[in-house]
Amino acid sequence: MTAYLDHAATTPMVPAALEAMTEQLAVVGNASSLHRIGRAARRVVEESREKIAKAIGARPSEVVFTSGGTESDNLAVKGTYWSRRDADPARTRLVVSSLEHHAVLDSVEHLVRHDGAKVTWVEPTSDGFIEPDAVRRAIEQDPGSVALVSVMWANNEVGTIQDVGAVAAAAHEYDVPFHTDAVQAVGHVPVDFAASGADLLSLTAHKLGGPIGVGALVARRSVRLVPLSHGGGQERQLRSGTFDTPAISGFAAAVVATTLTLDSETARVTALRDRLIERATGLGLGIRPGGYWRPGDHERRLPGNAHLLIDGCDGDSLLYLLDAAGVSCSTGSACQAGVPQPSHVLLAMGISEKDARGALRLSLGHTSTESDVDEVIEALPAAIERARRARQVTA
């Protein structure tokens, strides 16, 4: 039995991405070289940039290639903070949701420790939503001190989808730039950069069927950023380094492919998600969904996100027991896997530490099938029984 339900950590490459990347791997050429071979590589990079931009409602000049979501978040948060503070020394405060991925949280904490930044955390509702009025109130504490607002588009643990347009509008009322981490959103829900009002948007390839190690920060031309690295001056001098032409080509192919199938895949994966949640909660084993969930709703919760809270269990124990049964899943963010502490996302939502420790994130994607759901449901009762026994022994 093998069921892969960790698509939110990374999802298999779609055939179009694999084909595009493989084709470029066989071709030599530095996209910054001026000779014919270099220009051919550069053409691939720029055509890929145009494809990604078109698919997400951006201008090609706004797409800055990076190594992935983590670098994009770091560049957005640190680069904007440094630029805004340099232009106005009073701009030392960040307004950030407490639900963010650690790529944002740790960037913020770095600025607090090393650059004198202050942060106002915006807490979510019990369902995991960041209310635009809460963001507005946080800014209003001292509008002239705010360098950046950052609220993720869709949460990587409980799958809640935020009203980024309303949050962006709240930030812009006070002339504050707005960043959104859309790593979990692009390729899974409709994303239109221009329409969203965001000034900065992070995305990565491997969450949507592209290769690991490539992503982008979409940045409006009006936004000023201080680069994290220096060198050849590529990407508007914001991200120096030799272009990974094969990965960029695969990235673009994946974005195009997922955009073309978005409607049909949304309906299919939402149905699988609901089937999984309904059957799991119907086992009578003290299982309930984490975060906002209504059957059929893919506008306020990611289609593929099935987050479960299981009474009397430790998520780590469940993870290993399910893994032994052939089911791959997560307790939350893959970047924090193995760390024996409850999820900051769940704690921020008001879930007790005890209950938060019994969390499982089962995430579906383009290769998921009904048999994957059936295998999880078959494996859960025995895994839960053993996990509860293990907790009693260690209690």
Buried (B, 14 or more C-beta within 10 A) or exposed (E): EEBBBBBBBBBBBBEBBBBBBEBBEEEEBBBBBEEEEBEBBBEBBBBBBBBBBBBBBBBBEBBBBBBBBBBBBBBBBBBBBBBBBEEEEEBBBBBBBBBBBBBBBBBBEBBBEEEEBBBBBBBBEEBBBBBBEBBBBBBEEEEEBBBBBBBBBBBBBBBBBBBBBBBBBBBBEBEBBBBBBBBBBBBBBBBEBBEBBBBBBBBBBBBBBBBBBBBBBBBBEEBBBBBBEEEEEBBEEBBBBEBBBBBBBBBBBBBBBBBEBBEEBBEBBBBBBBBBBBBBBEEEBBBBBBBBBEEEBBEBBBBBBBBBBBEBBBBBBBBBBBEEBBBBBBBBBBEBBEEEEBBBBBBBBEBEEEBBBBBBBBBBBBEBEEEBBBBBBBBBEEBBEBBBEBBEEEE
